[in-house]
Amino acid sequence: MKDNDPQELLEFPCCYEFKAVGPAGDPFRLGIVAAVAKHADFPGDAVRFRPSGRGTYQSVSVLVTLYNFQQLTDIYAEMKKTPELKILL
């Protein structure tokens, strides 16, 4: 294993959960789901969302099967394009 090589940290294929935080409401949630769907197939029950305590924000989680490291980086890059994204985990 190479030092600090992120590609060596995961063994593919693997299950991976993408998480994003942004404003409450359908536009953000649908944007995140669409971003992930461009690069991976997943069933509808793989998407979860949770509102913040005050209801101003929400977290959106999508569980997918990844087949390679490029797919991981492509999904993160696509999610970063989502308007009003606050945090990406």
All heavy atoms as an XYZ file, in Angstrom:
699
protein
N       0.838     -1.183      0.000
C       0.000      0.000      0.000
C       0.875      1.234      0.000
O       1.808      1.361      0.775
C      -0.900     -0.013      1.238
C      -1.832      1.170      1.303
S      -3.148      0.938      2.504
C      -2.619      2.056      3.770
N       0.551      2.181     -0.872
C       1.290      3.436     -0.930
C       0.858      4.332      0.219
O      -0.306      4.327      0.626
C       1.015      4.149     -2.250
C       1.447      3.376     -3.463
C       1.036      4.100     -4.726
C       1.334      3.250     -5.934
N       0.847      3.864     -7.170
N       1.798      5.144      0.744
C       1.452      6.072      1.804
C       0.462      7.105      1.294
O       0.647      7.697      0.238
C       2.708      6.779      2.331
C       3.592      5.830      3.124
O       3.069      4.797      3.592
O       4.790      6.121      3.272
N      -0.602      7.314      2.055
C      -1.596      8.353      1.777
C      -2.270      8.229      0.411
O      -2.675      9.218     -0.166
C      -0.975      9.746      1.918
C      -0.437      9.984      3.303
O      -1.055      9.583      4.277
N       0.700     10.629      3.395
N      -2.389      7.048     -0.119
C      -3.062      6.841     -1.393
C      -4.522      6.492     -1.112
O      -4.828      5.381     -0.682
C      -2.393      5.723     -2.185
C      -2.979      5.556     -3.575
O      -3.933      6.286     -3.917
O      -2.477      4.698     -4.314
N      -5.456      7.426     -1.363
C      -6.857      7.168     -1.032
C      -7.463      6.003     -1.815
O      -8.400      5.378     -1.338
C      -7.564      8.484     -1.371
C      -6.624      9.246     -2.224
C      -5.246      8.737     -1.931
N      -6.920      5.700     -2.972
C      -7.443      4.583     -3.756
C      -7.237      3.244     -3.067
O      -7.954      2.287     -3.331
C      -6.793      4.565     -5.139
C      -7.169      5.766     -5.970
C      -6.639      5.660     -7.373
O      -6.874      4.675     -8.040
N      -5.932      6.682     -7.814
N      -6.271      3.180     -2.183
C      -5.963      1.929     -1.495
C      -6.823      1.706     -0.250
O      -6.754      0.650      0.366
C      -4.481      1.911     -1.101
C      -3.533      1.966     -2.278
C      -3.605      0.719     -3.144
O      -3.794     -0.380     -2.607
O      -3.473      0.861     -4.367
N      -7.629      2.698      0.123
C      -8.416      2.593      1.346
C      -9.707      1.796      1.166
O     -10.253      1.282      2.129
C      -8.752      3.990      1.882
C      -7.552      4.829      2.302
C      -8.009      6.224      2.716
C      -6.788      4.159      3.424
N     -10.174      1.694     -0.044
C     -11.405      0.965     -0.321
C     -11.126     -0.224     -1.221
O     -10.268     -0.162     -2.095
C     -12.424      1.875     -1.010
C     -12.948      3.056     -0.209
C     -13.805      3.953     -1.105
C     -13.757      2.585      0.971
N     -11.881     -1.274     -1.011
C     -11.794     -2.442     -1.882
C     -13.086     -2.506     -2.688
O     -14.177     -2.506     -2.120
C     -11.621     -3.706     -1.035
C     -11.354     -4.931     -1.847
C     -11.055     -6.132     -0.984
O     -10.334     -5.985      0.019
O     -11.559     -7.217     -1.325
N     -12.975     -2.537     -3.992
C     -14.146     -2.484     -4.871
C     -14.504     -3.860     -5.375
O     -13.613     -4.685     -5.591
C     -13.848     -1.545     -6.048
C     -13.612     -0.136     -5.609
C     -12.327      0.348     -5.446
C     -14.675      0.693     -5.328
C     -12.101      1.649     -5.026
C     -14.465      1.994     -4.912
C     -13.178      2.476     -4.762
N     -15.783     -4.129     -5.585
C     -16.927     -3.271     -5.326
C     -17.187     -3.154     -3.825
O     -16.827     -4.037     -3.040
C     -18.091     -3.967     -6.031
C     -17.697     -5.398     -6.090
C     -16.191     -5.426     -6.148
N     -17.834     -2.042     -3.436
C     -18.154     -1.816     -2.032
C     -19.406     -0.954     -1.917
O     -19.777     -0.244     -2.842
C     -16.989     -1.148     -1.309
S     -16.657      0.537     -1.845
N     -20.047     -1.034     -0.772
C     -21.171     -0.158     -0.465
C     -20.599      1.125      0.117
O     -19.683      1.081      0.932
C     -22.110     -0.809      0.539
S     -23.027     -2.184     -0.151
N     -21.143      2.251     -0.315
C     -20.634      3.548      0.125
C     -21.811      4.489      0.298
O     -22.698      4.540     -0.558
C     -19.659      4.100     -0.916
C     -18.848      5.270     -0.425
C     -17.637      5.076      0.207
C     -19.311      6.565     -0.604
C     -16.887      6.151      0.656
C     -18.568      7.646     -0.171
C     -17.357      7.426      0.472
O     -16.628      8.500      0.913
N     -21.820      5.218      1.388
C     -22.905      6.157      1.653
C     -22.415      7.586      1.462
O     -21.494      8.024      2.132
C     -23.441      5.974      3.068
C     -24.669      6.791      3.347
C     -25.323      6.444      4.664
O     -24.604      6.060      5.617
O     -26.553      6.557      4.754
N     -23.039      8.283      0.540
C     -22.756      9.693      0.304
C     -23.711     10.504      1.160
O     -24.903     10.177      1.245
C     -22.973     10.039     -1.176
C     -21.967      9.408     -2.082
C     -22.210      8.173     -2.660
C     -20.770     10.042     -2.358
C     -21.280      7.577     -3.494
C     -19.827      9.468     -3.196
C     -20.089      8.230     -3.761
N     -23.186     11.563      1.797
C     -24.017     12.415      2.642
C     -23.769     13.869      2.302
O     -22.622     14.283      2.127
C     -23.691     12.195      4.115
C     -24.017     10.817      4.621
C     -23.696     10.681      6.091
C     -23.950      9.262      6.558
N     -23.688      9.115      7.999
N     -24.858     14.618      2.215
C     -24.772     16.039      1.910
C     -25.739     16.803      2.807
O     -26.801     16.288      3.172
C     -25.118     16.295      0.446
N     -25.377     18.037      3.144
C     -26.234     18.894      3.955
C     -26.499     20.171      3.175
O     -25.580     20.760      2.590
C     -25.569     19.224      5.311
C     -26.429     20.186      6.116
C     -25.291     17.959      6.103
N     -27.763     20.571      3.183
C     -28.161     21.790      2.489
C     -29.507     22.255      2.994
O     -30.026     21.732      3.989
N     -30.105     23.215      2.326
C     -31.377     23.768      2.779
C     -32.506     22.742      2.705
O     -32.481     21.824      1.890
C     -31.630     24.925      1.818
C     -30.836     24.597      0.614
C     -29.647     23.834      1.089
N     -33.500     22.926      3.558
C     -34.670     22.059      3.547
C     -35.431     22.256      2.237
O     -35.345     23.305      1.609
C     -35.563     22.385      4.738
N     -36.133     21.217      1.832
C     -36.969     21.315      0.645
C     -36.560     20.354     -0.453
O     -35.444     19.820     -0.462
N     -37.489     20.162     -1.376
C     -37.283     19.213     -2.465
C     -36.166     19.578     -3.440
O     -35.461     18.681     -3.902
C     -38.574     19.007     -3.246
C     -39.604     18.198     -2.469
O     -39.218     17.477     -1.527
O     -40.796     18.288     -2.809
N     -35.975     20.857     -3.800
C     -34.945     21.151     -4.809
C     -33.556     20.644     -4.432
O     -32.869     20.034     -5.261
C     -34.976     22.673     -4.926
C     -36.371     23.042     -4.557
C     -36.752     22.065     -3.467
N     -33.143     20.851     -3.201
C     -31.818     20.379     -2.786
C     -31.783     18.852     -2.769
O     -30.864     18.239     -3.300
C     -31.433     20.941     -1.419
C     -30.122     20.407     -0.926
C     -28.923     20.842     -1.484
C     -30.065     19.447      0.064
C     -27.710     20.323     -1.061
C     -28.859     18.928      0.509
C     -27.677     19.374     -0.061
N     -32.777     18.241     -2.165
C     -32.814     16.777     -2.059
C     -32.794     16.140     -3.446
O     -32.015     15.221     -3.711
C     -34.063     16.354     -1.278
C     -34.187     14.857     -1.131
C     -35.329     14.407     -0.230
N     -36.556     15.144     -0.432
C     -37.196     15.820      0.530
N     -36.713     15.868      1.753
N     -38.326     16.451      0.274
N     -33.616     16.634     -4.344
C     -33.669     16.073     -5.694
C     -32.378     16.327     -6.464
O     -31.957     15.496     -7.273
C     -34.867     16.648     -6.444
C     -36.236     16.268     -5.891
C     -37.346     17.014     -6.622
C     -36.453     14.778     -5.919
N     -31.724     17.455     -6.196
C     -30.451     17.752     -6.839
C     -29.364     16.768     -6.445
O     -28.583     16.309     -7.285
N     -29.307     16.443     -5.164
C     -28.313     15.470     -4.683
C     -28.595     14.091     -5.271
O     -27.686     13.413     -5.757
C     -28.290     15.424     -3.137
C     -27.729     16.733     -2.575
C     -27.513     14.218     -2.624
C     -26.275     17.021     -2.957
N     -29.843     13.675     -5.236
C     -30.203     12.361     -5.780
C     -29.867     12.289     -7.267
O     -29.310     11.298     -7.744
C     -31.691     12.055     -5.509
C     -32.144     10.807     -6.259
C     -31.931     11.894     -4.010
N     -30.159     13.338     -8.005
C     -29.857     13.361     -9.440
C     -28.355     13.316     -9.700
O     -27.893     12.652    -10.634
C     -30.461     14.604    -10.079
N     -27.582     14.002     -8.863
C     -26.126     14.008     -9.023
C     -25.554     12.608     -8.844
O     -24.694     12.169     -9.621
C     -25.500     14.975     -8.025
N     -26.021     11.895     -7.846
C     -25.534     10.530     -7.609
C     -26.023      9.604     -8.718
O     -25.266      8.756     -9.211
C     -25.971     10.024     -6.219
C     -25.539      8.582     -6.006
C     -25.400     10.921     -5.114
N     -27.269      9.787     -9.142
C     -27.861      8.907    -10.158
C     -27.154      9.006    -11.513
O     -27.238      8.078    -12.319
C     -29.340      9.227    -10.320
N     -26.437     10.099    -11.766
C     -25.696     10.212    -13.028
C     -24.572      9.185    -13.127
O     -24.123      8.861    -14.223
C     -25.095     11.614    -13.162
C     -26.086     12.666    -13.549
C     -25.383     13.979    -13.791
C     -26.359     15.036    -14.254
N     -25.674     16.306    -14.558
N     -24.122      8.694    -11.983
C     -22.942      7.819    -11.976
C     -23.158      6.465    -11.312
O     -22.244      5.644    -11.300
C     -21.784      8.537    -11.287
C     -21.430      9.834    -11.945
N     -20.682      9.895    -13.096
C     -21.761     11.102    -11.641
C     -20.545     11.158    -13.462
N     -21.196     11.913    -12.598
N     -24.345      6.250    -10.731
C     -24.594      4.973    -10.052
C     -26.089      4.673    -10.030
O     -26.911      5.586     -9.943
C     -24.059      5.031     -8.623
N     -26.410      3.402    -10.093
C     -27.794      2.951     -9.946
C     -28.027      2.602     -8.486
O     -27.136      2.055     -7.816
C     -28.054      1.719    -10.804
C     -27.962      2.017    -12.290
O     -28.362      3.130    -12.693
O     -27.477      1.147    -13.033
N     -29.229      2.912     -7.998
C     -29.576      2.561     -6.625
C     -31.092      2.518     -6.509
O     -31.801      3.219     -7.234
C     -28.977      3.564     -5.628
C     -29.297      4.999     -5.939
C     -30.438      5.600     -5.441
C     -28.455      5.752     -6.747
C     -30.738      6.912     -5.730
C     -28.744      7.071     -7.042
C     -29.898      7.661     -6.536
N     -31.615      1.703     -5.592
C     -33.066      1.636     -5.402
C     -33.560      2.859     -4.634
O     -32.792      3.551     -3.956
C     -33.250      0.355     -4.584
C     -31.962      0.181     -3.859
C     -30.892      0.743     -4.766
N     -34.836      3.132     -4.728
C     -35.424      4.280     -4.044
C     -35.239      4.262     -2.545
O     -35.104      5.312     -1.918
N     -35.203      3.058     -1.955
C     -35.043      2.997     -0.497
C     -33.593      3.221     -0.051
O     -33.303      3.183      1.138
C     -35.597      1.687      0.063
C     -34.854      0.449     -0.432
O     -33.987      0.568     -1.326
O     -35.155     -0.649      0.075
N     -32.698      3.471     -0.992
C     -31.301      3.778     -0.647
C     -31.121      5.249     -0.317
O     -30.046      5.668      0.094
C     -30.382      3.394     -1.801
N     -32.180      6.046     -0.490
C     -32.133      7.482     -0.218
C     -32.837      7.758      1.102
O     -33.967      7.321      1.317
C     -32.821      8.285     -1.342
C     -32.805      9.769     -1.032
C     -32.173      8.002     -2.683
N     -32.132      8.481      1.973
C     -32.723      8.897      3.250
C     -32.468     10.383      3.425
O     -31.457     10.897      2.970
C     -32.101      8.132      4.414
C     -32.426      6.646      4.405
C     -31.824      5.912      5.580
N     -30.367      5.924      5.450
C     -29.526      6.205      6.441
N     -29.966      6.500      7.631
N     -28.233      6.195      6.240
N     -33.379     11.044      4.095
C     -33.154     12.439      4.420
C     -33.661     12.710      5.825
O     -34.555     12.025      6.332
C     -33.797     13.375      3.397
C     -35.299     13.312      3.352
C     -36.055     14.223      4.067
C     -35.935     12.367      2.581
C     -37.440     14.181      4.032
C     -37.315     12.315      2.534
C     -38.072     13.221      3.261
N     -33.058     13.695      6.442
C     -33.390     14.021      7.824
C     -33.346     15.538      7.989
O     -32.320     16.160      7.689
C     -32.381     13.348      8.741
C     -32.647     13.545     10.191
C     -31.672     12.733     11.006
N     -31.602     13.322     12.320
C     -30.615     13.189     13.150
N     -29.563     12.479     12.799
N     -30.645     13.747     14.319
N     -34.428     16.129      8.479
C     -34.428     17.576      8.682
C     -33.626     17.957      9.924
O     -33.496     17.169     10.859
C     -35.914     17.913      8.864
C     -36.532     16.649      9.361
C     -35.720     15.526      8.776
N     -33.113     19.174      9.936
C     -32.420     19.681     11.117
C     -33.451     19.970     12.203
O     -34.657     19.972     11.954
C     -31.639     20.952     10.776
O     -32.528     22.003     10.421
N     -32.980     20.247     13.389
C     -33.864     20.504     14.517
C     -34.840     21.640     14.270
O     -36.004     21.571     14.658
N     -34.399     22.682     13.635
C     -35.263     23.826     13.348
C     -35.949     23.724     11.991
O     -36.754     24.565     11.627
C     -34.456     25.116     13.396
C     -33.977     25.438     14.787
C     -33.317     26.772     14.826
N     -32.821     27.030     16.164
C     -32.058     28.032     16.486
N     -31.679     28.899     15.547
N     -31.651     28.202     17.715
N     -35.585     22.716     11.219
C     -36.207     22.517      9.924
C     -35.663     23.401      8.811
O     -36.199     23.431      7.721
N     -34.572     24.100      9.098
C     -33.978     24.995      8.103
C     -33.133     24.233      7.099
O     -33.074     24.602      5.927
C     -33.101     26.041      8.813
O     -33.869     26.665      9.827
C     -32.596     27.093      7.858
N     -32.478     23.181      7.566
C     -31.575     22.389      6.733
C     -32.017     20.935      6.737
O     -32.887     20.529      7.498
C     -30.136     22.490      7.250
C     -29.572     23.871      7.132
C     -29.583     24.745      8.218
C     -29.049     24.330      5.931
C     -29.077     26.033      8.108
C     -28.547     25.613      5.801
C     -28.560     26.456      6.894
O     -28.066     27.722      6.767
N     -31.364     20.153      5.885
C     -31.604     18.718      5.840
C     -30.328     18.001      5.448
O     -29.468     18.574      4.777
C     -32.712     18.375      4.859
C     -32.342     18.651      3.402
C     -33.453     18.315      2.441
O     -34.133     17.308      2.608
N     -33.645     19.158      1.437
N     -30.213     16.763      5.893
C     -29.125     15.913      5.406
C     -29.751     14.901      4.456
O     -30.858     14.417      4.683
C     -28.410     15.217      6.557
O     -29.276     14.309      7.205
N     -29.032     14.624      3.385
C     -29.480     13.655      2.385
C     -28.403     12.593      2.271
O     -27.229     12.915      2.064
C     -29.718     14.334      1.017
C     -30.186     13.317     -0.013
C     -30.705     15.488      1.133
N     -28.785     11.338      2.426
C     -27.851     10.216      2.328
C     -28.293      9.290      1.208
O     -29.487      9.002      1.073
C     -27.811      9.427      3.635
O     -27.417     10.244      4.703
N     -27.322      8.837      0.430
C     -27.608      7.900     -0.657
C     -26.597      6.761     -0.564
O     -25.388      6.990     -0.605
C     -27.513      8.572     -2.045
C     -27.912      7.589     -3.139
C     -28.364      9.838     -2.112
N     -27.091      5.543     -0.427
C     -26.248      4.355     -0.326
C     -26.164      3.692     -1.696
O     -27.193      3.356     -2.295
C     -26.833      3.383      0.698
C     -26.040      2.120      0.974
C     -24.688      2.458      1.594
C     -26.834      1.200      1.890
N     -24.936      3.542     -2.204
C     -24.735      2.957     -3.532
C     -23.648      1.892     -3.481
O     -22.856      1.841     -2.533
C     -24.341      4.018     -4.588
C     -25.403      5.092     -4.702
C     -23.004      4.631     -4.281
N     -23.591      1.082     -4.507
C     -22.476      0.164     -4.697
C     -21.517      0.810     -5.680
O     -21.913      1.170     -6.791
C     -22.956     -1.191     -5.246
O     -23.872     -1.767     -4.310
C     -21.785     -2.134     -5.466
N     -20.278      0.971     -5.248
C     -19.237      1.540     -6.106
C     -18.401      0.417     -6.698
O     -18.105     -0.565     -6.022
C     -18.324      2.471     -5.302
C     -18.954      3.734     -4.727
C     -17.913      4.505     -3.916
C     -19.518      4.605     -5.829
N     -17.986      0.607     -7.942
C     -17.205     -0.419     -8.624
C     -15.756     -0.012     -8.872
O     -14.936     -0.865     -9.201
C     -17.881     -0.807     -9.938
C     -19.202     -1.478     -9.669
C     -20.386     -0.746     -9.695
C     -19.260     -2.811     -9.320
C     -21.600     -1.354     -9.407
C     -20.468     -3.430     -9.033
C     -21.633     -2.697     -9.072
O     -22.819     -3.293     -8.768
N     -15.457      1.293     -8.700
C     -14.078      1.743     -8.862
C     -13.911      3.132     -8.237
O     -14.894      3.809     -7.927
C     -13.659      1.748    -10.339
C     -14.570      2.580    -11.194
O     -14.751      3.775    -10.960
N     -15.169      1.951    -12.197
N     -12.678      3.554     -8.071
C     -12.369      4.827     -7.436
C     -12.815      6.007     -8.295
O     -13.258      7.039     -7.771
C     -10.869      4.919     -7.134
C     -10.513      6.103     -6.303
C     -10.776      6.114     -4.943
C      -9.928      7.213     -6.871
C     -10.458      7.209     -4.163
C      -9.600      8.323     -6.108
C      -9.863      8.310     -4.742
N     -12.760      5.864     -9.597
C     -13.189      6.947    -10.489
C     -14.664      7.264    -10.292
O     -15.071      8.421    -10.305
C     -12.903      6.588    -11.947
C     -13.202      7.724    -12.906
C     -12.321      8.944    -12.657
O     -11.114      8.804    -12.569
N     -12.923     10.109    -12.529
N     -15.462      6.234    -10.087
C     -16.888      6.431     -9.837
C     -17.096      7.246     -8.561
O     -17.928      8.154     -8.525
C     -17.571      5.066     -9.736
C     -19.065      5.122     -9.642
C     -19.678      3.738     -9.512
O     -19.023      2.776     -9.093
N     -20.948      3.625     -9.861
N     -16.328      6.977     -7.538
C     -16.394      7.728     -6.282
C     -16.081      9.202     -6.514
O     -16.845     10.080     -6.099
C     -15.412      7.132     -5.266
C     -15.256      7.876     -3.957
C     -16.398      7.551     -3.014
C     -13.932      7.525     -3.305
N     -14.992      9.484     -7.198
C     -14.604     10.879     -7.417
C     -15.585     11.585     -8.358
O     -15.859     12.776     -8.173
C     -13.170     10.986     -7.964
O     -13.056     10.251     -9.179
C     -12.161     10.466     -6.958
N     -16.146     10.872     -9.333
C     -17.122     11.473    -10.236
C     -18.398     11.884     -9.486
O     -18.957     12.949     -9.735
C     -17.490     10.511    -11.367
C     -16.376     10.323    -12.378
O     -15.404     11.111    -12.364
O     -16.482      9.374    -13.172
N     -18.838     11.044     -8.569
C     -20.049     11.361     -7.803
C     -19.811     12.569     -6.906
O     -20.636     13.483     -6.844
C     -20.533     10.137     -7.000
C     -21.045      9.057     -7.965
C     -21.629     10.540     -6.010
C     -21.356      7.730     -7.315
N     -18.676     12.598     -6.218
C     -18.381     13.765     -5.374
C     -18.300     15.041     -6.214
O     -18.818     16.086     -5.816
C     -17.091     13.574     -4.579
C     -17.301     12.874     -3.261
C     -16.627     11.700     -2.964
C     -18.165     13.397     -2.306
C     -16.821     11.054     -1.751
C     -18.359     12.750     -1.098
C     -17.687     11.579     -0.823
O     -17.880     10.950      0.381
N     -17.680     14.979     -7.367
C     -17.576     16.160     -8.232
C     -18.959     16.629     -8.680
O     -19.235     17.834     -8.709
C     -16.698     15.846     -9.443
N     -19.819     15.690     -9.005
C     -21.183     16.035     -9.437
C     -21.986     16.634     -8.285
O     -22.731     17.598     -8.469
C     -21.879     14.784     -9.979
C     -23.077     15.059    -10.831
C     -22.734     15.695    -12.157
O     -21.757     15.281    -12.806
O     -23.473     16.618    -12.555
N     -21.841     16.076     -7.095
C     -22.566     16.593     -5.937
C     -22.127     18.019     -5.601
O     -22.946     18.837     -5.175
C     -22.369     15.674     -4.730
C     -23.051     14.332     -4.886
S     -22.637     13.167     -3.569
C     -23.486     13.887     -2.185
N     -20.864     18.330     -5.813
C     -20.361     19.675     -5.522
C     -20.999     20.734     -6.407
O     -20.990     21.913     -6.076
C     -18.841     19.717     -5.679
C     -18.105     19.008     -4.573
C     -16.610     19.045     -4.798
C     -15.891     18.262     -3.722
N     -14.432     18.257     -3.945
N     -21.579     20.330     -7.524
C     -22.245     21.263     -8.428
C     -23.659     21.620     -7.956
O     -24.286     22.510     -8.525
C     -22.343     20.657     -9.831
C     -21.013     20.397    -10.492
C     -21.246     19.740    -11.839
C     -19.972     19.282    -12.492
N     -20.238     18.556    -13.759
N     -24.169     20.925     -6.942
C     -25.531     21.152     -6.468
C     -25.633     22.523     -5.801
O     -24.893     22.810     -4.863
C     -25.951     20.053     -5.468
O     -25.789     18.779     -6.092
C     -27.385     20.224     -5.028
N     -26.545     23.368     -6.285
C     -26.697     24.690     -5.677
C     -27.036     24.609     -4.186
O     -27.755     23.703     -3.763
C     -27.871     25.300     -6.454
C     -27.925     24.550     -7.730
C     -27.455     23.154     -7.404
N     -26.519     25.522     -3.427
C     -26.780     25.681     -1.998
C     -26.227     24.555     -1.129
O     -26.598     24.427      0.036
C     -28.272     25.891     -1.737
C     -28.815     27.132     -2.453
C     -30.276     27.389     -2.177
O     -30.987     26.476     -1.695
O     -30.719     28.500     -2.432
N     -25.349     23.713     -1.667
C     -24.687     22.691     -0.863
C     -23.906     23.356      0.249
O     -23.130     24.276      0.005
C     -23.755     21.848     -1.742
C     -22.888     20.829     -1.023
C     -23.760     19.678     -0.508
C     -21.804     20.305     -1.942
N     -24.106     22.901      1.489
C     -23.389     23.461      2.631
C     -22.232     22.578      3.074
O     -21.136     23.049      3.316
C     -24.342     23.699      3.824
C     -25.476     24.634      3.534
C     -24.969     26.025      3.231
C     -26.154     26.951      2.968
N     -25.760     28.190      2.366
N     -22.512     21.274      3.210
C     -21.499     20.325      3.691
C     -21.604     19.050      2.875
O     -22.707     18.569      2.600
C     -21.696     19.995      5.182
C     -21.612     21.238      6.040
C     -20.672     18.952      5.642
C     -22.007     21.025      7.491
N     -20.481     18.495      2.525
C     -20.416     17.232      1.805
C     -19.530     16.295      2.609
O     -18.379     16.606      2.883
C     -19.851     17.452      0.402
C     -19.876     16.310     -0.581
C     -21.296     15.775     -0.746
C     -19.335     16.768     -1.911
N     -20.084     15.148      3.004
C     -19.332     14.179      3.812
C     -19.024     12.948      2.995
O     -19.682     12.591      2.083
C     -20.135     13.776      5.043
C     -20.583     14.915      5.949
C     -21.541     14.417      6.994
C     -19.384     15.567      6.587
